[in-house]
C-alpha cells in the first residue's frame, strides 16, 4: 500500500469500551490521529465485516490497537480477520480499570508512552479506496 501513497500507512483502532480505560483508549487514539502520527479508522466496521474496512486493515503497512484492558477487544477484532496488530493495553501501561481518571493529563501520558514505544513517524494523509480510513475523502 505504501507504493501508491509514498508513505507508510499506519491505521489505529480504539476499543472505546464502557469502562474508564475504554474511554481513555478512545481519546488517546483521537489525540494520536490529530497529531498526524496515525490514521484512525472504525473498529466497528471491521467487526461488522464491512469489506472496505476489512480490506483497509489487511492492506495497511501497520495496524495498531489501543485497548483499555486485557480483554483486548480491539486486538481480537483484527485477529479475527487475519491481521496481527501492534497492540497496546492501557492497564499494562499503568492504568487501573475502574480507577483511571479520564483527564487530559492521563491521555497525554498514555500518548507519550505509546509514541515512545512505537517510535512513530508522521504518516502522509491518503485515500484508501473502498474504506473509510481516508477522513471522508473517498
C-alpha atoms as a printed R data frame, in Angstrom:
    type eleno elety resid chain resno       x       y      z
1   ATOM     1    CA   UNK     A     1   0.000   0.000  0.000
2   ATOM     2    CA   UNK     A     2   2.868   2.362  0.660
3   ATOM     3    CA   UNK     A     3   3.904   2.334 -3.014
4   ATOM     4    CA   UNK     A     4   0.909   4.292 -4.208
5   ATOM     5    CA   UNK     A     5   0.890   6.670 -1.298
6   ATOM     6    CA   UNK     A     6   4.593   7.462 -0.849
7   ATOM     7    CA   UNK     A     7   4.356   6.864  2.867
8   ATOM     8    CA   UNK     A     8   3.686   4.244  5.458
9   ATOM     9    CA   UNK     A     9   0.032   3.551  6.182
10  ATOM    10    CA   UNK     A    10  -0.444   3.153  9.933
11  ATOM    11    CA   UNK     A    11  -4.049   2.569 10.923
12  ATOM    12    CA   UNK     A    12  -5.034   2.908 14.565
13  ATOM    13    CA   UNK     A    13  -8.087   1.492 16.312
14  ATOM    14    CA   UNK     A    14  -9.577   2.167 19.766
15  ATOM    15    CA   UNK     A    15 -11.530  -0.304 21.850
16  ATOM    16    CA   UNK     A    16 -13.825   2.514 23.129
17  ATOM    17    CA   UNK     A    17 -15.142   0.155 25.818
18  ATOM    18    CA   UNK     A    18 -17.608   1.077 28.549
19  ATOM    19    CA   UNK     A    19 -15.017   1.327 31.344
20  ATOM    20    CA   UNK     A    20 -12.953   4.391 32.152
21  ATOM    21    CA   UNK     A    21  -9.927   2.822 30.429
22  ATOM    22    CA   UNK     A    22 -12.034   2.270 27.293
23  ATOM    23    CA   UNK     A    23 -12.927   5.946 27.172
24  ATOM    24    CA   UNK     A    24  -9.278   6.843 27.678
25  ATOM    25    CA   UNK     A    25  -8.279   4.455 24.866
26  ATOM    26    CA   UNK     A    26 -10.704   6.206 22.516
27  ATOM    27    CA   UNK     A    27  -9.434   9.653 23.465
28  ATOM    28    CA   UNK     A    28  -5.801   8.554 23.140
29  ATOM    29    CA   UNK     A    29  -6.426   7.283 19.615
30  ATOM    30    CA   UNK     A    30  -8.187  10.514 18.631
31  ATOM    31    CA   UNK     A    31  -5.286  12.563 20.003
32  ATOM    32    CA   UNK     A    32  -2.708  10.459 18.151
33  ATOM    33    CA   UNK     A    33  -4.729  10.890 14.955
34  ATOM    34    CA   UNK     A    34  -4.930  14.647 15.406
35  ATOM    35    CA   UNK     A    35  -1.155  14.825 15.848
36  ATOM    36    CA   UNK     A    36  -0.723  13.233 12.416
37  ATOM    37    CA   UNK     A    37   1.081  10.095 13.533
38  ATOM    38    CA   UNK     A    38  -1.690   7.651 12.615
39  ATOM    39    CA   UNK     A    39  -4.867   7.317 10.582
40  ATOM    40    CA   UNK     A    40  -7.815   6.424 12.803
41  ATOM    41    CA   UNK     A    41 -10.342   4.027 11.392
42  ATOM    42    CA   UNK     A    42 -13.509   2.320 12.555
43  ATOM    43    CA   UNK     A    43 -13.171  -0.837 14.599
44  ATOM    44    CA   UNK     A    44 -16.932  -1.399 14.435
45  ATOM    45    CA   UNK     A    45 -16.703  -1.511 10.634
46  ATOM    46    CA   UNK     A    46 -14.064  -4.228 10.858
47  ATOM    47    CA   UNK     A    47 -16.121  -6.133 13.430
48  ATOM    48    CA   UNK     A    48 -19.190  -5.909 11.180
49  ATOM    49    CA   UNK     A    49 -17.177  -7.396  8.336
50  ATOM    50    CA   UNK     A    50 -17.670  -4.379  6.056
51  ATOM    51    CA   UNK     A    51 -15.383  -5.028  3.104
52  ATOM    52    CA   UNK     A    52 -13.814  -1.563  2.865
53  ATOM    53    CA   UNK     A    53 -12.735  -1.587  6.482
54  ATOM    54    CA   UNK     A    54 -11.500  -5.173  6.331
55  ATOM    55    CA   UNK     A    55  -9.507  -4.555  3.150
56  ATOM    56    CA   UNK     A    56  -8.040  -1.345  4.565
57  ATOM    57    CA   UNK     A    57  -6.825  -3.267  7.621
58  ATOM    58    CA   UNK     A    58  -5.395  -6.073  5.510
59  ATOM    59    CA   UNK     A    59  -3.661  -3.649  3.163
60  ATOM    60    CA   UNK     A    60  -2.143  -1.332  5.767
61  ATOM    61    CA   UNK     A    61   1.587  -1.306  6.435
62  ATOM    62    CA   UNK     A    62   0.815  -1.330 10.160
63  ATOM    63    CA   UNK     A    63  -2.268  -1.747 12.299
64  ATOM    64    CA   UNK     A    64  -2.177  -0.516 15.875
65  ATOM    65    CA   UNK     A    65  -4.786  -1.255 18.521
66  ATOM    66    CA   UNK     A    66  -5.247   0.594 21.781
67  ATOM    67    CA   UNK     A    67  -7.265  -1.421 24.274
68  ATOM    68    CA   UNK     A    68  -8.199  -0.217 27.717
69  ATOM    69    CA   UNK     A    69  -7.917  -3.593 29.442
70  ATOM    70    CA   UNK     A    70  -6.506  -7.093 28.939
71  ATOM    71    CA   UNK     A    71  -9.728  -8.367 27.340
72  ATOM    72    CA   UNK     A    72  -8.192  -6.735 24.221
73  ATOM    73    CA   UNK     A    73 -11.360  -6.445 22.133
74  ATOM    74    CA   UNK     A    74  -9.722  -4.223 19.504
75  ATOM    75    CA   UNK     A    75  -6.778  -6.587 19.032
76  ATOM    76    CA   UNK     A    76  -9.043  -9.641 18.883
77  ATOM    77    CA   UNK     A    77 -11.317  -7.965 16.315
78  ATOM    78    CA   UNK     A    78  -8.375  -7.567 13.931
79  ATOM    79    CA   UNK     A    79  -7.051 -11.040 14.657
80  ATOM    80    CA   UNK     A    80 -10.442 -12.474 13.586
81  ATOM    81    CA   UNK     A    81  -9.806 -11.164 10.066
82  ATOM    82    CA   UNK     A    82  -6.247 -12.490  9.973
83  ATOM    83    CA   UNK     A    83  -4.480  -9.236 10.887
84  ATOM    84    CA   UNK     A    84  -1.948  -9.179 13.728
85  ATOM    85    CA   UNK     A    85  -1.752  -5.621 15.049
86  ATOM    86    CA   UNK     A    86   0.786  -3.909 17.235
87  ATOM    87    CA   UNK     A    87  -1.190  -3.958 20.469
88  ATOM    88    CA   UNK     A    88  -1.173  -1.571 23.422
89  ATOM    89    CA   UNK     A    89  -3.194  -2.246 26.560
90  ATOM    90    CA   UNK     A    90  -3.563   0.750 28.834
91  ATOM    91    CA   UNK     A    91  -3.728  -1.312 32.019
92  ATOM    92    CA   UNK     A    92  -0.303  -2.690 31.076
93  ATOM    93    CA   UNK     A    93   0.920   0.905 30.740
94  ATOM    94    CA   UNK     A    94  -0.018   1.731 34.324
95  ATOM    95    CA   UNK     A    95  -3.758   2.466 34.410
96  ATOM    96    CA   UNK     A    96  -6.101   0.626 36.773
97  ATOM    97    CA   UNK     A    97  -9.508  -0.253 35.349
98  ATOM    98    CA   UNK     A    98 -12.270   1.377 37.385
99  ATOM    99    CA   UNK     A    99  -9.825   3.796 38.987
100 ATOM   100    CA   UNK     A   100  -8.451   5.712 35.998
101 ATOM   101    CA   UNK     A   101  -9.419   9.368 35.977
102 ATOM   102    CA   UNK     A   102 -10.347  10.474 32.474
103 ATOM   103    CA   UNK     A   103  -8.235  13.603 32.163
104 ATOM   104    CA   UNK     A   104  -6.078  15.395 29.630
105 ATOM   105    CA   UNK     A   105  -3.056  14.618 31.809
106 ATOM   106    CA   UNK     A   106  -3.681  10.849 31.650
107 ATOM   107    CA   UNK     A   107  -4.490  10.985 27.923
108 ATOM   108    CA   UNK     A   108  -1.257  12.875 27.234
109 ATOM   109    CA   UNK     A   109   0.774  10.450 29.369
110 ATOM   110    CA   UNK     A   110  -0.641   7.415 27.535
111 ATOM   111    CA   UNK     A   111   0.006   9.051 24.151
112 ATOM   112    CA   UNK     A   112   3.634   9.675 25.076
113 ATOM   113    CA   UNK     A   113   4.127   6.112 26.311
114 ATOM   114    CA   UNK     A   114   2.679   4.729 23.080
115 ATOM   115    CA   UNK     A   115   4.675   7.054 20.832
116 ATOM   116    CA   UNK     A   116   7.894   6.333 22.698
117 ATOM   117    CA   UNK     A   117   7.328   2.586 22.477
118 ATOM   118    CA   UNK     A   118   6.240   2.660 18.832
119 ATOM   119    CA   UNK     A   119   8.835   5.100 17.510
120 ATOM   120    CA   UNK     A   120   6.118   6.520 15.280
121 ATOM   121    CA   UNK     A   121   6.769   8.886 12.417
122 ATOM   122    CA   UNK     A   122   4.084  11.065 10.871
123 ATOM   123    CA   UNK     A   123   2.148   9.431  8.066
124 ATOM   124    CA   UNK     A   124   1.021  11.107  4.891
125 ATOM   125    CA   UNK     A   125  -2.706  11.614  4.589
126 ATOM   126    CA   UNK     A   126  -4.045   9.397  1.859
127 ATOM   127    CA   UNK     A   127  -7.137   7.954  0.347
128 ATOM   128    CA   UNK     A   128  -7.750   4.263  0.882
129 ATOM   129    CA   UNK     A   129 -10.200   3.182 -1.779
130 ATOM   130    CA   UNK     A   130 -13.178   1.232 -0.591
131 ATOM   131    CA   UNK     A   131 -12.646   2.030  3.096
132 ATOM   132    CA   UNK     A   132 -13.291   4.819  5.467
133 ATOM   133    CA   UNK     A   133  -9.798   5.477  6.714
134 ATOM   134    CA   UNK     A   134  -9.481   8.489  4.495
135 ATOM   135    CA   UNK     A   135 -11.129  11.005  6.763
136 ATOM   136    CA   UNK     A   136 -14.092  11.452  4.419
137 ATOM   137    CA   UNK     A   137 -12.087  11.912  1.205
138 ATOM   138    CA   UNK     A   138 -13.136   8.706 -0.588
